[in-house]
Amino acid sequence: MSPMRILVTGGAGFIGSNLIARLLADGHDVVSIDNYSTGNVANEVPGCRYINADIRTDMGACGRPPDVIFHLAGLARIRPSFVRPSETFSANVVGTEAVLEYARVVGAIVVYAGSSSRWHDPQTSPYATS
């Protein structure tokens, strides 16, 4: 398989950084967009270009359009979603909408990583709803 241009949203998180390490090892060109609200610079993997940006407004910041987008960005955790429900909804719903619209425009495939909260009743928390 020839190398692909891959964008990972939330690439400075635990799951994102491990995915990026594997994608780089497989020879792909990888870029990450992360606003570092929960991600950490210490998780950055050499060989990946990291962009400190918000997926809600800055999807075009990655430069050349990707072939594939792994969408991992968002605000996780149930308890904090009760304290910041609007921020949770904005990051998770508006952010995902922005990623999907960007992918539609540039013709990229999106791989979405769901949450374990998918199995919870959406009415139980702002996080599960978003």
Summary of the structure (lengths in Angstrom):
residues: 130
radius of gyration: 14.5
end to end distance: 35.4
largest distance: 45.6
contacts: 386
relative contact order: 0.18
helix: 45%
strand: 18%
